Amino acid sequence: MSNSLAEPGTSGPATPGRKPHDSDSRGRFHGPAAFWLALMAGPLSFGIAGPALILDDAARDLDVSTGAVTWTVTAFGWGIAVGTPLLAGLLDRRGVRAALTVCGLLVLVGAGLVAGVPVLPVLVLGTALQGLGTAGLTATAMNLADSPRVMGLVTASLAVVGSTAPLAGSLVNDVLSWQAALALPVLSVVAVPFVAARCAKGTPVTREPFDPVGAALLTALVTALVFVPHQPLVAGVCSVAAAVLLAAHVRSRAHGFVPAVLVRTPSFLVSAGLAFCLAVVNFGMMYAIPERLEDHTSWSSSEIGVAMVWPLLLGGTLSWFVVAASARTGRRPVIAALVTLAVLGPVLAVLATASLALLAAQALASIAAASGQGVFAVHATSAVPDEQRPPAIGLFNLSYLLGAAFGPAIVSLLAL
């Protein structure tokens, strides 16, 4: 187990096995201050869902195909998938202030490239940098969440922003430009100075030396997994090879970039696995429900887009209350309820043809996934020693994001 060192001004190293809300280095974000964490995390969803209605305009201005422009979305997805564990590692080794500085600069530089240089390769680079930076800011926000209520607020902000992001991106495109819409994740930087001010005394960091081999292998694995929906055979083989090499490396270096204690803790693995499954269902439904509505209603694409806002918004909003309430209930009832909702959603979507029933199916999946991200994040980080909280948050978020990538791909395969 790695040793930990407190930065100047802290009360000392974290104690292994303590619950997240008991740590001496946290407890700064309660009441209104918790909203700064939500503001720092939520804009990540603009990068995922914001471009949905503006890609055609971007393709026309750039004189390329819409398919080519979608590489900006893929680049952002790669950035958040790779950046989540990498920048959580930076948080673990250099502390909150270093993580905020690096991640904030990545977002600012990426947004500057996106807003200022309308050339496709530069746009791809800019969105990738925004993905890296916002992934780190979101992991930092979740690491600083000192209670289930605050964790629920952070994860609810991701869901709420995601539900309104397509319309927000379209409005910004109409008022300003599609480049400004692609740069919306920069809003997360607004909260950075306020969060940094509340962490002025520093946070615990680890003495464990950086593990470049572990970081490289995890990056290779994540990159291969991100491209599995696009190149199943090649990316699948690369994923298996990277996973085998990473597993061997974890066995030989237990305190490396991927701590062995995480993969040897059943509660952590179950929490991350359940979050992955709920994300697969929710994000798969976000692609399946519009198709069902198109088949069984006379609504236009824009009308379907507007109708999809309310079930997603409802899921994000209710998740805050569900995560907060989970602290007062047993773990098993919460897990059973969320899994039940995640099963009922697809079943209802398959059996129903009425528009309200289909939208209700999406609401069930959205409530399950948005609530599950917060509930299982608390469970995952509570199951490991306190000094392993940053890498635990990074790998947990990575599981959820991979579910978001695989859900639509599975739906497209089922539709073939």
C-alpha positions in Angstrom: 0.0 0.0 0.0 1.4 3.3 -1.0 2.5 6.0 1.4 1.0 9.4 1.2 2.3 12.9 1.9 0.3 15.9 2.8 1.0 19.1 1.1 1.8 22.1 3.3 -1.1 23.2 5.4 -2.9 19.8 5.5 -3.5 17.8 8.6 -1.5 14.8 7.5 -1.8 11.7 5.4 -5.1 10.1 4.7 -6.0 7.0 6.7 -6.5 3.7 4.8 -10.0 2.4 4.9 -11.8 5.6 5.9 -15.0 6.5 4.1 -14.7 9.4 1.6 -16.7 11.8 3.6 -14.5 11.2 6.7 -11.3 12.5 5.1 -9.6 15.5 6.7 -8.8 16.9 3.3 -12.4 17.2 2.2 -15.6 18.7 3.6 -15.0 22.1 1.9 -17.9 21.7 -0.5 -21.2 21.8 1.3 -24.2 24.0 0.8 -24.0 26.5 -2.0 -20.3 25.8 -2.5 -21.2 22.4 -3.8 -22.6 24.0 -6.9 -19.1 25.0 -8.0 -18.2 21.3 -8.3 -21.4 20.8 -10.4 -20.5 23.7 -12.7 -17.0 22.3 -13.1 -18.2 18.8 -14.0 -21.4 19.4 -16.0 -20.0 21.1 -19.1 -18.3 17.9 -20.1 -21.7 16.7 -21.4 -21.7 19.6 -23.9 -18.8 17.9 -25.7 -20.7 14.6 -25.9 -24.2 15.7 -26.8 -23.8 19.4 -27.9 -22.7 18.7 -31.5 -25.7 16.6 -32.3 -27.7 19.2 -34.3 -24.8 21.3 -35.7 -22.7 18.8 -37.6 -24.4 19.4 -40.9 -23.7 23.2 -40.6 -20.1 22.5 -39.7 -19.6 20.1 -42.7 -21.1 22.7 -45.1 -18.8 25.5 -43.9 -15.7 23.2 -43.9 -16.7 21.7 -47.3 -16.4 18.1 -46.0 -18.8 15.3 -45.3 -20.8 15.1 -42.2 -19.1 11.8 -41.5 -15.7 13.6 -41.5 -16.9 16.2 -39.0 -18.1 13.4 -36.6 -14.4 12.8 -35.9 -14.6 15.9 -33.6 -17.1 13.9 -31.5 -14.9 10.8 -31.6 -11.9 12.9 -30.6 -13.8 14.3 -27.6 -14.9 10.8 -26.6 -11.3 9.6 -26.9 -10.2 12.6 -24.8 -12.6 11.9 -21.9 -11.9 8.2 -22.0 -8.1 8.5 -21.9 -8.1 11.7 -19.8 -10.2 10.2 -17.0 -7.6 7.8 -15.6 -4.5 9.8 -16.7 -5.6 13.1 -15.1 -6.9 11.3 -12.1 -3.4 10.0 -11.8 -2.1 13.6 -11.9 -4.6 14.5 -9.1 -3.3 11.6 -7.1 0.4 12.5 -7.5 0.4 16.3 -7.6 -2.8 17.3 -5.8 -5.9 19.3 -6.6 -4.2 22.6 -7.5 -1.9 21.0 -10.1 -4.8 19.0 -11.6 -7.0 22.1 -11.8 -4.2 24.1 -13.5 -3.3 21.5 -16.1 -6.9 20.5 -16.8 -8.1 24.2 -17.0 -5.3 25.0 -19.5 -6.1 22.0 -21.6 -9.7 23.1 -21.9 -8.8 26.7 -22.6 -6.3 25.8 -25.3 -8.7 23.3 -26.9 -11.5 25.8 -26.9 -9.3 28.4 -28.4 -8.3 26.1 -31.3 -12.0 25.1 -31.8 -13.3 28.7 -31.8 -10.4 30.3 -33.7 -9.2 27.8 -36.4 -12.0 26.4 -38.6 -9.8 23.6 -40.1 -10.9 20.0 -39.5 -7.5 18.6 -38.2 -7.3 21.5 -35.8 -10.9 21.1 -34.7 -10.2 17.4 -34.0 -7.1 18.3 -31.9 -9.0 21.1 -30.1 -12.0 18.8 -29.2 -9.6 16.1 -28.0 -7.8 18.6 -25.7 -11.2 19.8 -24.4 -12.1 16.1 -23.7 -8.8 15.6 -21.8 -9.3 18.7 -19.7 -13.0 18.3 -18.9 -12.4 14.6 -17.9 -9.8 15.7 -15.4 -12.0 18.5 -14.0 -14.9 16.0 -13.6 -12.7 13.5 -11.9 -11.5 16.2 -9.6 -15.0 17.4 -8.8 -16.1 13.8 -7.9 -13.0 13.3 -5.8 -13.8 16.5 -3.8 -17.5 15.5 -3.3 -17.5 14.8 0.4 -21.0 13.3 0.8 -23.6 11.3 -1.2 -25.6 14.5 -1.6 -22.7 16.4 -3.1 -21.8 13.4 -5.3 -25.4 13.3 -6.5 -25.3 17.0 -7.4 -22.1 16.5 -9.4 -23.4 13.5 -11.4 -26.9 15.1 -11.8 -25.2 18.1 -13.4 -23.7 15.8 -16.0 -27.1 14.3 -16.8 -29.0 17.6 -16.8 -26.5 19.3 -19.1 -26.5 16.3 -21.3 -30.2 16.3 -21.7 -30.3 20.0 -22.8 -27.0 20.0 -24.7 -28.3 19.4 -28.2 -30.8 22.3 -27.9 -28.1 24.5 -26.3 -25.7 23.7 -29.1 -28.3 24.5 -31.7 -29.1 27.8 -30.1 -25.5 28.9 -29.8 -25.0 27.9 -33.4 -27.9 30.1 -34.4 -26.8 33.1 -32.3 -23.0 32.8 -32.7 -21.5 29.9 -34.7 -21.1 26.2 -34.7 -17.5 26.8 -33.6 -18.8 28.5 -30.4 -21.1 25.5 -29.9 -18.2 23.1 -30.1 -16.4 25.2 -27.5 -19.2 25.1 -24.9 -17.1 22.7 -22.6 -15.0 25.8 -21.8 -17.8 26.8 -19.3 -16.3 24.3 -16.9 -13.3 26.6 -16.4 -15.5 29.3 -14.8 -15.6 27.2 -11.6 -11.9 26.4 -11.5 -10.8 29.6 -9.5 -13.5 29.1 -6.9 -12.7 25.4 -6.4 -9.0 26.2 -6.3 -9.6 28.9 -3.6 -11.4 26.3 -1.4 -8.4 24.0 -1.8 -5.8 26.6 -1.1 -4.4 24.6 1.8 -3.5 21.7 -0.4 -4.6 18.1 -0.5 -2.8 14.8 0.1 -0.7 13.4 -2.7 1.1 10.1 -3.0 4.8 9.5 -2.9 4.4 6.6 -5.3 6.6 7.1 -8.3 4.9 7.6 -11.7 4.4 4.3 -13.6 4.9 5.2 -17.3 4.4 1.6 -18.5 1.1 1.2 -16.7 -0.1 4.6 -18.0 0.9 3.7 -21.5 -0.8 0.3 -21.4 -4.0 1.7 -19.9 -4.0 4.4 -22.6 -3.5 1.8 -25.3 -6.4 -0.3 -23.9 -8.8 2.6 -23.6 -7.9 3.8 -27.1 -8.5 0.4 -28.6 -11.8 0.1 -26.7 -13.0 3.5 -27.9 -12.5 2.4 -31.5 -14.1 -1.1 -31.1 -17.5 0.3 -32.5 -15.7 1.7 -35.5 -13.2 -1.1 -36.3 -14.5 -4.2 -34.3 -12.0 -6.7 -35.5 -8.7 -4.7 -35.4 -9.7 -2.8 -32.3 -11.0 -5.9 -30.6 -7.7 -7.8 -31.1 -5.7 -4.8 -29.9 -8.0 -4.5 -26.8 -7.4 -8.1 -25.8 -3.6 -7.8 -26.3 -3.5 -4.5 -24.3 -5.7 -6.0 -21.5 -3.4 -9.1 -21.2 -0.3 -6.9 -21.0 -1.9 -4.5 -18.5 -3.0 -7.4 -16.3 0.5 -8.8 -16.2 1.9 -5.4 -15.4 -0.5 -4.9 -12.5 0.6 -8.3 -11.0 4.2 -7.2 -11.2 3.7 -3.7 -9.9 0.9 -3.6 -7.4 1.3 0.1 -6.6 1.5 1.3 -10.2 -0.7 3.5 -12.3 -3.5 0.9 -11.9 -3.3 -0.1 -8.2 -3.8 -3.8 -7.7 -6.0 -3.1 -4.7 -8.7 -1.8 -7.0 -8.9 -4.8 -9.2 -8.7 -7.1 -6.2 -11.6 -5.4 -4.4 -14.9 -7.1 -5.3 -17.1 -4.2 -4.2 -15.2 -1.8 -6.5 -15.4 -4.1 -9.5 -19.1 -4.7 -8.9 -19.9 -1.0 -8.6 -17.9 -0.2 -11.7 -19.5 -3.1 -13.6 -23.0 -2.0 -12.7 -22.3 1.6 -13.7 -21.0 0.3 -17.1 -24.2 -1.8 -17.6 -26.5 1.1 -16.7 -24.7 3.4 -19.1 -24.9 0.8 -21.9 -28.7 0.7 -21.4 -29.2 4.4 -21.1 -27.1 5.6 -24.0 -28.3 2.7 -26.2 -31.9 3.8 -25.5 -31.0 7.4 -26.4 -30.4 6.1 -29.9 -33.1 3.5 -30.0 -36.0 5.6 -28.7 -35.8 8.2 -31.5 -36.0 5.4 -34.1 -39.0 4.0 -32.4 -40.7 7.4 -32.2 -40.0 7.9 -35.9 -41.6 4.5 -36.7 -44.7 5.0 -34.6 -45.4 8.7 -34.8 -45.6 11.4 -37.4 -43.2 13.7 -35.6 -40.4 15.4 -37.4 -36.8 15.0 -36.3 -36.8 18.4 -34.5 -40.0 17.4 -32.7 -38.5 14.2 -31.6 -35.4 16.0 -30.4 -37.5 18.4 -28.2 -39.6 15.5 -26.9 -36.5 13.6 -25.8 -35.4 16.5 -23.5 -38.0 15.9 -20.8 -37.2 12.2 -20.0 -33.5 12.9 -19.9 -33.9 16.0 -17.9 -36.2 14.2 -15.5 -33.7 11.4 -15.0 -30.9 13.8 -14.3 -33.0 15.9 -11.9 -34.3 12.9 -9.9 -30.9 11.3 -9.7 -29.8 14.0 -7.2 -32.5 13.0 -4.8 -31.9 9.3 -5.4 -28.2 9.5 -4.7 -28.8 11.7 -1.6 -31.5 9.2 -0.3 -29.2 6.2 -0.9 -27.1 7.2 2.1 -30.1 6.5 4.4 -31.1 3.2 2.8 -29.4 -0.1 2.5 -27.1 -0.8 -0.4 -29.1 -3.8 -1.7 -32.5 -2.1 -2.1 -30.9 0.8 -4.0 -29.1 -1.6 -6.4 -32.2 -3.7 -6.9 -34.3 -0.6 -7.6 -31.8 0.8 -10.2 -31.3 -2.6 -11.9 -35.1 -3.0 -12.1 -35.5 0.4 -13.7 -32.8 -0.4 -16.2 -34.5 -3.7 -17.2 -38.0 -2.2 -17.4 -36.9 0.6 -19.7 -35.8 -1.6 -22.7 -38.7 -4.0 -22.1 -41.2 -1.2 -22.3 -39.4 0.3 -25.4 -39.7 -3.1 -27.2 -43.3 -3.7 -26.3 -44.8 -0.2 -26.5 -45.7 1.9 -29.5 -47.4 4.9 -27.9 -45.2 8.0 -27.7 -45.7 8.6 -24.0 -44.8 5.0 -23.2 -41.6 5.2 -25.3 -40.6 8.5 -23.6 -41.4 6.9 -20.2 -39.0 4.0 -21.1 -36.3 6.5 -21.8 -37.0 8.2 -18.5 -36.6 4.9 -16.6 -33.3 4.2 -18.2 -32.1 7.8 -17.6 -33.1 7.7 -13.9 -31.2 4.4 -13.5 -28.0 5.5 -15.2 -27.8 9.0 -13.8 -28.6 7.8 -10.3 -26.3 4.8 -10.6 -23.3 6.9 -11.6 -23.6 8.8 -8.3 -24.6 5.9 -6.1 -22.0 3.4 -7.4 -19.3 6.1 -7.3 -19.9 6.5 -3.6 -19.9 2.7 -3.2 -16.7 2.2 -5.3 -14.7 4.8 -3.5 -15.9 3.7 0.0 -14.7 0.2 -0.8 -11.0 1.1 -1.2 -8.4 2.7 1.0 -8.8 6.5 1.2 -5.5 7.2 -0.5 -6.7 5.2 -3.6 -9.7 7.5 -4.0 -8.3 9.5 -7.1 -7.4 6.4 -9.2 -10.7 4.7 -8.1 -12.7 7.7 -9.3 -10.7 7.7 -12.6 -11.3 4.0 -13.3 -14.9 4.1 -12.2 -15.6 7.0 -14.5 -13.8 5.2 -17.3 -16.2 2.3 -16.9 -19.2 4.5 -17.1 -17.9 6.3 -20.2 -17.1 3.1 -21.9 -20.7 2.1 -21.3 -21.7 5.3 -23.0 -19.6 4.4 -26.0 -20.8 0.8 -26.3 -24.5 1.4 -25.8 -25.2 3.0 -29.2 -22.9 0.5 -30.9 -24.9 -2.4 -29.5 -28.1 -0.8 -30.6 -26.8 -0.4 -34.1 -25.7 -4.0 -34.3 -29.2 -5.2 -33.1 -30.8 -3.1 -35.7 -28.9 -4.8 -38.6 
